[in-house]
Amino acid sequence: MLEGKAVVGETDMLQAMQEEALGLAAKALDVFDAAETIEIARFIKKEFDKLYGQGWQCIVGRDFGSFVTHCHGCFIYFCIGSLSILLFRGAAAGGLEAEATRFVALETLKA
């Protein structure tokens, strides 16, 4: 795994989902070499699809820019060492917005 802790740049995810994303990234870096960015992204994406339903996208790399439309509560961008990870659920997929709203409602209940 790359040295250092994960640094979250931007997110609108619930804390539990953020922790899941960071944990899966750490697990992926234990399994794959840091240069295997496609495999790392595939691993994180598939796990989030299993946990939170279909429609997740993951981009992993060292030097990239992006502009994405995502469901509310389903976006995180973070770095581990020199590796950047963008994980989000696309807003274009039908019916996903209602499910994302459910995540926000759960956080409201906890507060």
Biopython code that builds the backbone (N, CA, C, O; Angstrom):
import numpy as np
from Bio.PDB.StructureBuilder import StructureBuilder

atoms = [
    (1, "MET", "N", (0.839, -1.189, 0.000)),
    (1, "MET", "CA", (0.000, 0.000, 0.000)),
    (1, "MET", "C", (0.872, 1.235, 0.000)),
    (1, "MET", "O", (1.977, 1.222, 0.543)),
    (2, "LEU", "N", (0.383, 2.301, -0.605)),
    (2, "LEU", "CA", (1.118, 3.549, -0.601)),
    (2, "LEU", "C", (1.215, 4.085, 0.812)),
    (2, "LEU", "O", (0.288, 3.919, 1.604)),
    (3, "GLU", "N", (2.331, 4.727, 1.136)),
    (3, "GLU", "CA", (2.521, 5.297, 2.456)),
    (3, "GLU", "C", (1.633, 6.509, 2.650)),
    (3, "GLU", "O", (1.330, 7.220, 1.691)),
    (4, "GLY", "N", (1.220, 6.746, 3.864)),
    (4, "GLY", "CA", (0.435, 7.933, 4.179)),
    (4, "GLY", "C", (-1.044, 7.632, 4.270)),
    (4, "GLY", "O", (-1.527, 6.597, 3.811)),
    (5, "LYS", "N", (-1.743, 8.564, 4.875)),
    (5, "LYS", "CA", (-3.180, 8.418, 5.046)),
    (5, "LYS", "C", (-3.922, 9.005, 3.855)),
    (5, "LYS", "O", (-3.382, 9.790, 3.076)),
    (6, "ALA", "N", (-5.157, 8.602, 3.747)),
    (6, "ALA", "CA", (-6.014, 9.157, 2.708)),
    (6, "ALA", "C", (-6.402, 10.584, 3.093)),
    (6, "ALA", "O", (-6.684, 10.877, 4.255)),
    (7, "VAL", "N", (-6.409, 11.455, 2.099)),
    (7, "VAL", "CA", (-6.817, 12.840, 2.291)),
    (7, "VAL", "C", (-8.032, 13.074, 1.403)),
    (7, "VAL", "O", (-7.937, 13.008, 0.177)),
    (8, "VAL", "N", (-9.172, 13.347, 2.028)),
    (8, "VAL", "CA", (-10.404, 13.586, 1.281)),
    (8, "VAL", "C", (-10.400, 15.022, 0.795)),
    (8, "VAL", "O", (-10.280, 15.962, 1.581)),
    (9, "GLY", "N", (-10.533, 15.177, -0.523)),
    (9, "GLY", "CA", (-10.578, 16.505, -1.118)),
    (9, "GLY", "C", (-11.983, 17.065, -1.118)),
    (9, "GLY", "O", (-12.212, 18.151, -0.587)),
    (10, "GLU", "N", (-12.926, 16.355, -1.699)),
    (10, "GLU", "CA", (-14.324, 16.766, -1.781)),
    (10, "GLU", "C", (-15.202, 15.534, -1.605)),
    (10, "GLU", "O", (-14.856, 14.439, -2.049)),
    (11, "THR", "N", (-16.338, 15.727, -0.953)),
    (11, "THR", "CA", (-17.294, 14.635, -0.814)),
    (11, "THR", "C", (-18.651, 15.175, -0.399)),
    (11, "THR", "O", (-18.748, 16.243, 0.205)),
    (12, "ASP", "N", (-19.685, 14.439, -0.724)),
    (12, "ASP", "CA", (-21.006, 14.706, -0.167)),
    (12, "ASP", "C", (-21.624, 13.404, 0.334)),
    (12, "ASP", "O", (-22.836, 13.314, 0.527)),
    (13, "MET", "N", (-20.770, 12.390, 0.543)),
    (13, "MET", "CA", (-21.218, 11.083, 1.017)),
    (13, "MET", "C", (-21.437, 11.092, 2.526)),
    (13, "MET", "O", (-20.868, 11.905, 3.255)),
    (14, "LEU", "N", (-22.270, 10.171, 2.963)),
    (14, "LEU", "CA", (-22.397, 9.906, 4.388)),
    (14, "LEU", "C", (-21.054, 9.407, 4.916)),
    (14, "LEU", "O", (-20.268, 8.820, 4.173)),
    (15, "GLN", "N", (-20.799, 9.641, 6.188)),
    (15, "GLN", "CA", (-19.524, 9.242, 6.790)),
    (15, "GLN", "C", (-19.258, 7.745, 6.615)),
    (15, "GLN", "O", (-18.134, 7.345, 6.313)),
    (16, "ALA", "N", (-20.281, 6.926, 6.801)),
    (16, "ALA", "CA", (-20.107, 5.470, 6.667)),
    (16, "ALA", "C", (-19.691, 5.083, 5.246)),
    (16, "ALA", "O", (-18.849, 4.203, 5.064)),
    (17, "MET", "N", (-20.277, 5.737, 4.242)),
    (17, "MET", "CA", (-19.912, 5.448, 2.853)),
    (17, "MET", "C", (-18.486, 5.917, 2.569)),
    (17, "MET", "O", (-17.742, 5.249, 1.849)),
    (18, "GLN", "N", (-18.104, 7.065, 3.134)),
    (18, "GLN", "CA", (-16.731, 7.561, 2.966)),
    (18, "GLN", "C", (-15.738, 6.550, 3.525)),
    (18, "GLN", "O", (-14.740, 6.222, 2.883)),
    (19, "GLU", "N", (-16.024, 6.062, 4.725)),
    (19, "GLU", "CA", (-15.135, 5.081, 5.360)),
    (19, "GLU", "C", (-15.051, 3.806, 4.533)),
    (19, "GLU", "O", (-13.985, 3.199, 4.428)),
    (20, "GLU", "N", (-16.174, 3.399, 3.947)),
    (20, "GLU", "CA", (-16.191, 2.213, 3.083)),
    (20, "GLU", "C", (-15.307, 2.444, 1.856)),
    (20, "GLU", "O", (-14.533, 1.566, 1.475)),
    (21, "ALA", "N", (-15.420, 3.617, 1.241)),
    (21, "ALA", "CA", (-14.609, 3.943, 0.063)),
    (21, "ALA", "C", (-13.118, 3.936, 0.402)),
    (21, "ALA", "O", (-12.312, 3.378, -0.342)),
    (22, "LEU", "N", (-12.760, 4.550, 1.512)),
    (22, "LEU", "CA", (-11.350, 4.598, 1.918)),
    (22, "LEU", "C", (-10.840, 3.204, 2.255)),
    (22, "LEU", "O", (-9.713, 2.849, 1.910)),
    (23, "GLY", "N", (-11.668, 2.417, 2.928)),
    (23, "GLY", "CA", (-11.278, 1.048, 3.259)),
    (23, "GLY", "C", (-11.090, 0.179, 2.028)),
    (23, "GLY", "O", (-10.146, -0.607, 1.955)),
    (24, "LEU", "N", (-11.989, 0.319, 1.059)),
    (24, "LEU", "CA", (-11.860, -0.459, -0.179)),
    (24, "LEU", "C", (-10.632, -0.039, -0.978)),
    (24, "LEU", "O", (-9.975, -0.875, -1.598)),
    (25, "ALA", "N", (-10.323, 1.254, -0.962)),
    (25, "ALA", "CA", (-9.117, 1.725, -1.654)),
    (25, "ALA", "C", (-7.877, 1.139, -0.999)),
    (25, "ALA", "O", (-6.958, 0.703, -1.692)),
    (26, "ALA", "N", (-7.841, 1.123, 0.315)),
    (26, "ALA", "CA", (-6.699, 0.541, 1.034)),
    (26, "ALA", "C", (-6.575, -0.951, 0.717)),
    (26, "ALA", "O", (-5.476, -1.459, 0.494)),
    (27, "LYS", "N", (-7.721, -1.644, 0.701)),
    (27, "LYS", "CA", (-7.714, -3.074, 0.375)),
    (27, "LYS", "C", (-7.223, -3.309, -1.053)),
    (27, "LYS", "O", (-6.441, -4.227, -1.301)),
    (28, "ALA", "N", (-7.684, -2.479, -1.989)),
    (28, "ALA", "CA", (-7.265, -2.608, -3.386)),
    (28, "ALA", "C", (-5.758, -2.396, -3.515)),
    (28, "ALA", "O", (-5.092, -3.084, -4.288)),
    (29, "LEU", "N", (-5.228, -1.439, -2.753)),
    (29, "LEU", "CA", (-3.787, -1.178, -2.817)),
    (29, "LEU", "C", (-2.966, -2.273, -2.159)),
    (29, "LEU", "O", (-1.778, -2.418, -2.446)),
    (30, "ASP", "N", (-3.592, -3.047, -1.279)),
    (30, "ASP", "CA", (-2.920, -4.219, -0.713)),
    (30, "ASP", "C", (-2.870, -5.355, -1.727)),
    (30, "ASP", "O", (-1.923, -6.141, -1.743)),
    (31, "VAL", "N", (-3.896, -5.438, -2.574)),
    (31, "VAL", "CA", (-4.010, -6.525, -3.548)),
    (31, "VAL", "C", (-3.265, -6.208, -4.843)),
    (31, "VAL", "O", (-2.598, -7.073, -5.409)),
    (32, "PHE", "N", (-3.381, -4.957, -5.309)),
    (32, "PHE", "CA", (-2.802, -4.564, -6.592)),
    (32, "PHE", "C", (-1.646, -3.593, -6.397)),
    (32, "PHE", "O", (-1.588, -2.866, -5.405)),
    (33, "ASP", "N", (-0.740, -3.591, -7.345)),
    (33, "ASP", "CA", (0.327, -2.601, -7.376)),
    (33, "ASP", "C", (-0.285, -1.243, -7.685)),
    (33, "ASP", "O", (-1.279, -1.164, -8.406)),
    (34, "ALA", "N", (0.293, -0.177, -7.152)),
    (34, "ALA", "CA", (-0.243, 1.179, -7.360)),
    (34, "ALA", "C", (-0.295, 1.562, -8.838)),
    (34, "ALA", "O", (-1.080, 2.430, -9.220)),
    (35, "ALA", "N", (0.524, 0.933, -9.667)),
    (35, "ALA", "CA", (0.524, 1.221, -11.106)),
    (35, "ALA", "C", (-0.658, 0.572, -11.831)),
    (35, "ALA", "O", (-0.943, 0.925, -12.975)),
    (36, "GLU", "N", (-1.338, -0.357, -11.193)),
    (36, "GLU", "CA", (-2.474, -1.053, -11.799)),
    (36, "GLU", "C", (-3.770, -0.272, -11.536)),
    (36, "GLU", "O", (-4.697, -0.774, -10.900)),
    (37, "THR", "N", (-3.809, 0.955, -12.038)),
    (37, "THR", "CA", (-4.921, 1.851, -11.733)),
    (37, "THR", "C", (-6.264, 1.346, -12.249)),
    (37, "THR", "O", (-7.292, 1.563, -11.608)),
    (38, "ILE", "N", (-6.269, 0.682, -13.387)),
    (38, "ILE", "CA", (-7.530, 0.152, -13.932)),
    (38, "ILE", "C", (-8.085, -0.938, -13.020)),
    (38, "ILE", "O", (-9.289, -0.983, -12.768)),
    (39, "GLU", "N", (-7.229, -1.800, -12.532)),
    (39, "GLU", "CA", (-7.670, -2.878, -11.643)),
    (39, "GLU", "C", (-8.158, -2.324, -10.309)),
    (39, "GLU", "O", (-9.137, -2.823, -9.753)),
    (40, "ILE", "N", (-7.492, -1.306, -9.794)),
    (40, "ILE", "CA", (-7.909, -0.675, -8.546)),
    (40, "ILE", "C", (-9.295, -0.055, -8.722)),
    (40, "ILE", "O", (-10.176, -0.247, -7.883)),
    (41, "ALA", "N", (-9.485, 0.685, -9.812)),
    (41, "ALA", "CA", (-10.775, 1.312, -10.092)),
    (41, "ALA", "C", (-11.869, 0.263, -10.259)),
    (41, "ALA", "O", (-12.967, 0.427, -9.728)),
    (42, "ARG", "N", (-11.583, -0.803, -10.986)),
    (42, "ARG", "CA", (-12.566, -1.873, -11.205)),
    (42, "ARG", "C", (-12.981, -2.508, -9.875)),
    (42, "ARG", "O", (-14.162, -2.764, -9.638)),
    (43, "PHE", "N", (-11.994, -2.756, -9.016)),
    (43, "PHE", "CA", (-12.261, -3.370, -7.712)),
    (43, "PHE", "C", (-13.197, -2.493, -6.870)),
    (43, "PHE", "O", (-14.194, -2.979, -6.338)),
    (44, "ILE", "N", (-12.872, -1.205, -6.753)),
    (44, "ILE", "CA", (-13.673, -0.291, -5.940)),
    (44, "ILE", "C", (-15.077, -0.151, -6.523)),
    (44, "ILE", "O", (-16.062, -0.191, -5.785)),
    (45, "LYS", "N", (-15.174, 0.013, -7.841)),
    (45, "LYS", "CA", (-16.468, 0.170, -8.516)),
    (45, "LYS", "C", (-17.359, -1.053, -8.281)),
    (45, "LYS", "O", (-18.528, -0.902, -7.925)),
    (46, "LYS", "N", (-16.826, -2.247, -8.474)),
    (46, "LYS", "CA", (-17.622, -3.467, -8.316)),
    (46, "LYS", "C", (-18.102, -3.641, -6.880)),
    (46, "LYS", "O", (-19.231, -4.071, -6.646)),
    (47, "GLU", "N", (-17.246, -3.307, -5.923)),
    (47, "GLU", "CA", (-17.641, -3.436, -4.523)),
    (47, "GLU", "C", (-18.752, -2.438, -4.172)),
    (47, "GLU", "O", (-19.693, -2.791, -3.461)),
    (48, "PHE", "N", (-18.653, -1.207, -4.657)),
    (48, "PHE", "CA", (-19.706, -0.229, -4.401)),
    (48, "PHE", "C", (-20.997, -0.613, -5.115)),
    (48, "PHE", "O", (-22.083, -0.382, -4.583)),
    (49, "ASP", "N", (-20.899, -1.196, -6.310)),
    (49, "ASP", "CA", (-22.090, -1.697, -6.996)),
    (49, "ASP", "C", (-22.784, -2.767, -6.142)),
    (49, "ASP", "O", (-24.012, -2.783, -6.054)),
    (50, "LYS", "N", (-22.015, -3.651, -5.520)),
    (50, "LYS", "CA", (-22.588, -4.697, -4.669)),
    (50, "LYS", "C", (-23.233, -4.110, -3.419)),
    (50, "LYS", "O", (-24.322, -4.522, -3.020)),
    (51, "LEU", "N", (-22.553, -3.146, -2.807)),
    (51, "LEU", "CA", (-23.022, -2.583, -1.539)),
    (51, "LEU", "C", (-24.181, -1.605, -1.684)),
    (51, "LEU", "O", (-25.106, -1.609, -0.871)),
    (52, "TYR", "N", (-24.133, -0.759, -2.725)),
    (52, "TYR", "CA", (-25.073, 0.362, -2.827)),
    (52, "TYR", "C", (-25.877, 0.379, -4.127)),
    (52, "TYR", "O", (-26.549, 1.368, -4.419)),
    (53, "GLY", "N", (-25.820, -0.684, -4.899)),
    (53, "GLY", "CA", (-26.573, -0.742, -6.149)),
    (53, "GLY", "C", (-25.746, -0.299, -7.340)),
    (53, "GLY", "O", (-24.671, 0.283, -7.194)),
    (54, "GLN", "N", (-26.270, -0.586, -8.518)),
    (54, "GLN", "CA", (-25.554, -0.316, -9.773)),
    (54, "GLN", "C", (-25.422, 1.181, -10.062)),
    (54, "GLN", "O", (-26.152, 2.007, -9.513)),
    (55, "GLY", "N", (-24.474, 1.503, -10.937)),
    (55, "GLY", "CA", (-24.328, 2.869, -11.430)),
    (55, "GLY", "C", (-23.105, 3.606, -10.950)),
    (55, "GLY", "O", (-22.935, 4.780, -11.279)),
    (56, "TRP", "N", (-22.236, 2.956, -10.173)),
    (56, "TRP", "CA", (-21.031, 3.614, -9.655)),
    (56, "TRP", "C", (-19.944, 3.665, -10.713)),
    (56, "TRP", "O", (-19.809, 2.754, -11.529)),
    (57, "GLN", "N", (-19.172, 4.741, -10.689)),
    (57, "GLN", "CA", (-18.024, 4.920, -11.584)),
    (57, "GLN", "C", (-16.817, 5.255, -10.717)),
    (57, "GLN", "O", (-16.949, 5.931, -9.697)),
    (58, "CYS", "N", (-15.651, 4.786, -11.118)),
    (58, "CYS", "CA", (-14.437, 5.040, -10.352)),
    (58, "CYS", "C", (-13.298, 5.363, -11.314)),
    (58, "CYS", "O", (-13.073, 4.662, -12.300)),
    (59, "ILE", "N", (-12.592, 6.439, -11.001)),
    (59, "ILE", "CA", (-11.429, 6.857, -11.781)),
    (59, "ILE", "C", (-10.242, 6.903, -10.830)),
    (59, "ILE", "O", (-10.312, 7.517, -9.765)),
    (60, "VAL", "N", (-9.162, 6.255, -11.216)),
    (60, "VAL", "CA", (-7.959, 6.213, -10.392)),
    (60, "VAL", "C", (-6.779, 6.631, -11.247)),
    (60, "VAL", "O", (-6.617, 6.133, -12.361)),
    (61, "GLY", "N", (-5.960, 7.530, -10.748)),
    (61, "GLY", "CA", (-4.788, 7.963, -11.509)),
    (61, "GLY", "C", (-3.959, 8.978, -10.747)),
    (61, "GLY", "O", (-4.193, 9.248, -9.569)),
    (62, "ARG", "N", (-2.989, 9.529, -11.449)),
    (62, "ARG", "CA", (-2.085, 10.487, -10.831)),
    (62, "ARG", "C", (-2.249, 11.901, -11.365)),
    (62, "ARG", "O", (-1.886, 12.861, -10.685)),
    (63, "ASP", "N", (-2.782, 12.044, -12.550)),
    (63, "ASP", "CA", (-2.884, 13.367, -13.144)),
    (63, "ASP", "C", (-4.075, 13.385, -14.087)),
    (63, "ASP", "O", (-3.942, 13.079, -15.271)),
    (64, "PHE", "N", (-5.246, 13.745, -13.556)),
    (64, "PHE", "CA", (-6.432, 13.793, -14.401)),
    (64, "PHE", "C", (-7.365, 14.901, -13.920)),
    (64, "PHE", "O", (-7.325, 15.317, -12.762)),
    (65, "GLY", "N", (-8.187, 15.355, -14.824)),
    (65, "GLY", "CA", (-9.221, 16.323, -14.495)),
    (65, "GLY", "C", (-10.565, 15.704, -14.813)),
    (65, "GLY", "O", (-10.655, 14.744, -15.580)),
    (66, "SER", "N", (-11.613, 16.259, -14.219)),
    (66, "SER", "CA", (-12.932, 15.696, -14.492)),
    (66, "SER", "C", (-14.014, 16.718, -14.193)),
    (66, "SER", "O", (-13.815, 17.672, -13.442)),
    (67, "PHE", "N", (-15.148, 16.488, -14.797)),
    (67, "PHE", "CA", (-16.374, 17.208, -14.501)),
    (67, "PHE", "C", (-17.469, 16.172, -14.647)),
    (67, "PHE", "O", (-17.722, 15.679, -15.746)),
    (68, "VAL", "N", (-18.121, 15.838, -13.539)),
    (68, "VAL", "CA", (-19.116, 14.769, -13.578)),
    (68, "VAL", "C", (-20.429, 15.236, -12.960)),
    (68, "VAL", "O", (-20.453, 16.122, -12.105)),
    (69, "THR", "N", (-21.506, 14.629, -13.405)),
    (69, "THR", "CA", (-22.814, 14.826, -12.800)),
    (69, "THR", "C", (-23.089, 13.584, -11.979)),
    (69, "THR", "O", (-22.979, 12.464, -12.477)),
    (70, "HIS", "N", (-23.446, 13.783, -10.723)),
    (70, "HIS", "CA", (-23.607, 12.636, -9.832)),
    (70, "HIS", "C", (-24.863, 12.772, -8.989)),
    (70, "HIS", "O", (-25.405, 13.866, -8.834)),
    (71, "CYS", "N", (-25.317, 11.653, -8.449)),
    (71, "CYS", "CA", (-26.444, 11.645, -7.534)),
    (71, "CYS", "C", (-26.031, 12.316, -6.235)),
    (71, "CYS", "O", (-24.890, 12.180, -5.792)),
    (72, "HIS", "N", (-26.963, 13.041, -5.626)),
    (72, "HIS", "CA", (-26.704, 13.682, -4.342)),
    (72, "HIS", "C", (-26.323, 12.624, -3.303)),
    (72, "HIS", "O", (-27.005, 11.610, -3.160)),
    (73, "GLY", "N", (-25.239, 12.869, -2.590)),
    (73, "GLY", "CA", (-24.784, 11.947, -1.560)),
    (73, "GLY", "C", (-23.929, 10.805, -2.079)),
    (73, "GLY", "O", (-23.645, 9.859, -1.343)),
    (74, "CYS", "N", (-23.517, 10.880, -3.334)),
    (74, "CYS", "CA", (-22.800, 9.757, -3.954)),
    (74, "CYS", "C", (-21.532, 10.208, -4.676)),
    (74, "CYS", "O", (-21.304, 9.819, -5.822)),
    (75, "PHE", "N", (-20.706, 11.021, -4.021)),
    (75, "PHE", "CA", (-19.493, 11.542, -4.647)),
    (75, "PHE", "C", (-18.388, 11.646, -3.605)),
    (75, "PHE", "O", (-18.606, 12.142, -2.500)),
    (76, "ILE", "N", (-17.196, 11.171, -3.972)),
    (76, "ILE", "CA", (-16.019, 11.375, -3.137)),
    (76, "ILE", "C", (-14.785, 11.438, -4.027)),
    (76, "ILE", "O", (-14.635, 10.667, -4.974)),
    (77, "TYR", "N", (-13.912, 12.374, -3.696)),
    (77, "TYR", "CA", (-12.612, 12.499, -4.349)),
    (77, "TYR", "C", (-11.583, 12.528, -3.231)),
    (77, "TYR", "O", (-11.653, 13.364, -2.330)),
    (78, "PHE", "N", (-10.619, 11.600, -3.296)),
    (78, "PHE", "CA", (-9.599, 11.552, -2.255)),
    (78, "PHE", "C", (-8.266, 11.089, -2.824)),
    (78, "PHE", "O", (-8.198, 10.534, -3.920)),
    (79, "CYS", "N", (-7.215, 11.328, -2.061)),
    (79, "CYS", "CA", (-5.862, 10.948, -2.477)),
    (79, "CYS", "C", (-5.237, 10.062, -1.409)),
    (79, "CYS", "O", (-5.439, 10.261, -0.211)),
    (80, "ILE", "N", (-4.489, 9.101, -1.864)),
    (80, "ILE", "CA", (-3.652, 8.279, -0.996)),
    (80, "ILE", "C", (-2.263, 8.363, -1.595)),
    (80, "ILE", "O", (-2.008, 7.820, -2.670)),
    (81, "GLY", "N", (-1.365, 9.042, -0.899)),
    (81, "GLY", "CA", (-0.054, 9.306, -1.466)),
    (81, "GLY", "C", (-0.218, 10.126, -2.728)),
    (81, "GLY", "O", (-0.893, 11.155, -2.717)),
    (82, "SER", "N", (0.386, 9.688, -3.807)),
    (82, "SER", "CA", (0.285, 10.417, -5.079)),
    (82, "SER", "C", (-0.864, 9.909, -5.960)),
    (82, "SER", "O", (-1.049, 10.391, -7.078)),
    (83, "LEU", "N", (-1.623, 8.950, -5.463)),
    (83, "LEU", "CA", (-2.722, 8.351, -6.222)),
    (83, "LEU", "C", (-4.035, 9.041, -5.876)),
    (83, "LEU", "O", (-4.385, 9.157, -4.701)),
    (84, "SER", "N", (-4.765, 9.501, -6.898)),
    (84, "SER", "CA", (-6.059, 10.157, -6.707)),
    (84, "SER", "C", (-7.176, 9.213, -7.111)),
    (84, "SER", "O", (-7.056, 8.466, -8.082)),
    (85, "ILE", "N", (-8.274, 9.256, -6.347)),
    (85, "ILE", "CA", (-9.405, 8.370, -6.600)),
    (85, "ILE", "C", (-10.686, 9.195, -6.592)),
    (85, "ILE", "O", (-10.968, 9.931, -5.647)),
    (86, "LEU", "N", (-11.449, 9.055, -7.663)),
    (86, "LEU", "CA", (-12.745, 9.707, -7.802)),
    (86, "LEU", "C", (-13.790, 8.600, -7.905)),
    (86, "LEU", "O", (-13.721, 7.754, -8.797)),
    (87, "LEU", "N", (-14.749, 8.608, -6.996)),
    (87, "LEU", "CA", (-15.804, 7.596, -6.970)),
    (87, "LEU", "C", (-17.139, 8.326, -6.910)),
    (87, "LEU", "O", (-17.350, 9.177, -6.047)),
    (88, "PHE", "N", (-18.040, 7.989, -7.832)),
    (88, "PHE", "CA", (-19.334, 8.648, -7.865)),
    (88, "PHE", "C", (-20.374, 7.752, -8.511)),
    (88, "PHE", "O", (-20.056, 6.814, -9.241)),
    (89, "ARG", "N", (-21.617, 8.070, -8.222)),
    (89, "ARG", "CA", (-22.729, 7.367, -8.850)),
    (89, "ARG", "C", (-23.367, 8.321, -9.837)),
    (89, "ARG", "O", (-23.798, 9.412, -9.465)),
    (90, "GLY", "N", (-23.428, 7.915, -11.090)),
    (90, "GLY", "CA", (-23.939, 8.774, -12.142)),
    (90, "GLY", "C", (-25.396, 9.154, -11.944)),
    (90, "GLY", "O", (-26.223, 8.321, -11.573)),
    (91, "ALA", "N", (-25.699, 10.407, -12.194)),
    (91, "ALA", "CA", (-27.069, 10.901, -12.036)),
    (91, "ALA", "C", (-27.952, 10.548, -13.217)),
    (91, "ALA", "O", (-29.176, 10.625, -13.107)),
    (92, "ALA", "N", (-27.375, 10.165, -14.335)),
    (92, "ALA", "CA", (-28.157, 9.877, -15.536)),
    (92, "ALA", "C", (-28.907, 8.553, -15.446)),
    (92, "ALA", "O", (-29.880, 8.344, -16.170)),
    (93, "ALA", "N", (-28.463, 7.653, -14.563)),
    (93, "ALA", "CA", (-29.112, 6.351, -14.445)),
    (93, "ALA", "C", (-30.493, 6.530, -13.823)),
    (93, "ALA", "O", (-30.625, 7.185, -12.789)),
    (94, "GLY", "N", (-31.517, 5.957, -14.440)),
    (94, "GLY", "CA", (-32.898, 6.140, -13.995)),
    (94, "GLY", "C", (-33.155, 5.588, -12.604)),
    (94, "GLY", "O", (-32.709, 4.491, -12.268)),
    (95, "GLY", "N", (-33.880, 6.357, -11.795)),
    (95, "GLY", "CA", (-34.292, 5.906, -10.475)),
    (95, "GLY", "C", (-33.255, 6.011, -9.389)),
    (95, "GLY", "O", (-33.552, 5.707, -8.234)),
    (96, "LEU", "N", (-32.055, 6.426, -9.711)),
    (96, "LEU", "CA", (-30.998, 6.469, -8.708)),
    (96, "LEU", "C", (-31.136, 7.659, -7.769)),
    (96, "LEU", "O", (-30.712, 7.579, -6.617)),
    (97, "GLU", "N", (-31.715, 8.752, -8.230)),
    (97, "GLU", "CA", (-31.834, 9.944, -7.389)),
    (97, "GLU", "C", (-32.675, 9.660, -6.144)),
    (97, "GLU", "O", (-32.345, 10.131, -5.055)),
    (98, "ALA", "N", (-33.740, 8.905, -6.293)),
    (98, "ALA", "CA", (-34.597, 8.573, -5.153)),
    (98, "ALA", "C", (-33.836, 7.733, -4.140)),
    (98, "ALA", "O", (-33.981, 7.931, -2.934)),
    (99, "GLU", "N", (-33.027, 6.798, -4.621)),
    (99, "GLU", "CA", (-32.245, 5.963, -3.718)),
    (99, "GLU", "C", (-31.185, 6.783, -3.006)),
    (99, "GLU", "O", (-30.931, 6.558, -1.823)),
    (100, "ALA", "N", (-30.560, 7.727, -3.695)),
    (100, "ALA", "CA", (-29.567, 8.588, -3.071)),
    (100, "ALA", "C", (-30.204, 9.452, -1.991)),
    (100, "ALA", "O", (-29.583, 9.713, -0.960)),
    (101, "THR", "N", (-31.422, 9.891, -2.212)),
    (101, "THR", "CA", (-32.134, 10.685, -1.219)),
    (101, "THR", "C", (-32.349, 9.865, 0.046)),
    (101, "THR", "O", (-32.356, 10.413, 1.148)),
    (102, "ARG", "N", (-32.522, 8.581, -0.105)),
    (102, "ARG", "CA", (-32.680, 7.692, 1.052)),
    (102, "ARG", "C", (-31.440, 7.729, 1.925)),
    (102, "ARG", "O", (-31.563, 7.697, 3.149)),
    (103, "PHE", "N", (-30.223, 7.796, 1.330)),
    (103, "PHE", "CA", (-28.988, 7.887, 2.102)),
    (103, "PHE", "C", (-28.977, 9.156, 2.939)),
    (103, "PHE", "O", (-28.577, 9.132, 4.103)),
    (104, "VAL", "N", (-29.411, 10.254, 2.357)),
    (104, "VAL", "CA", (-29.442, 11.536, 3.065)),
    (104, "VAL", "C", (-30.459, 11.464, 4.206)),
    (104, "VAL", "O", (-30.206, 11.977, 5.296)),
    (105, "ALA", "N", (-31.590, 10.839, 3.961)),
    (105, "ALA", "CA", (-32.604, 10.706, 4.996)),
    (105, "ALA", "C", (-32.091, 9.884, 6.167)),
    (105, "ALA", "O", (-32.413, 10.188, 7.316)),
    (106, "LEU", "N", (-31.306, 8.857, 5.904)),
    (106, "LEU", "CA", (-30.722, 8.054, 6.967)),
    (106, "LEU", "C", (-29.785, 8.895, 7.839)),
    (106, "LEU", "O", (-29.778, 8.758, 9.062)),
    (107, "GLU", "N", (-28.999, 9.760, 7.206)),
    (107, "GLU", "CA", (-28.097, 10.612, 7.973)),
    (107, "GLU", "C", (-28.892, 11.572, 8.844)),
    (107, "GLU", "O", (-28.496, 11.839, 9.979)),
    (108, "THR", "N", (-29.996, 12.095, 8.344)),
    (108, "THR", "CA", (-30.839, 13.011, 9.092)),
    (108, "THR", "C", (-31.409, 12.309, 10.326)),
    (108, "THR", "O", (-31.501, 12.913, 11.395)),
    (109, "LEU", "N", (-31.790, 11.046, 10.185)),
    (109, "LEU", "CA", (-32.308, 10.288, 11.314)),
    (109, "LEU", "C", (-31.257, 10.081, 12.389)),
    (109, "LEU", "O", (-31.584, 10.081, 13.576)),
    (110, "LYS", "N", (-29.996, 9.905, 11.995)),
    (110, "LYS", "CA", (-28.921, 9.699, 12.958)),
    (110, "LYS", "C", (-28.636, 10.960, 13.768)),
    (110, "LYS", "O", (-28.236, 10.880, 14.930)),
    (111, "ALA", "N", (-28.842, 12.122, 13.155)),
    (111, "ALA", "CA", (-28.510, 13.401, 13.806)),
    (111, "ALA", "C", (-29.435, 13.774, 14.923)),
    (111, "ALA", "O", (-29.261, 14.822, 15.546)),
]
sb = StructureBuilder()
sb.init_structure("model")
sb.init_model(0)
sb.init_chain("A")
sb.init_seg("    ")
for serial, (resi, resn, name, xyz) in enumerate(atoms, 1):
    if name == "N":
        sb.init_residue(resn, " ", resi, " ")
    sb.init_atom(name, np.array(xyz, "f"), 0.0, 1.0, " ", f" {name:<3s}", serial, name[0])
structure = sb.get_structure()
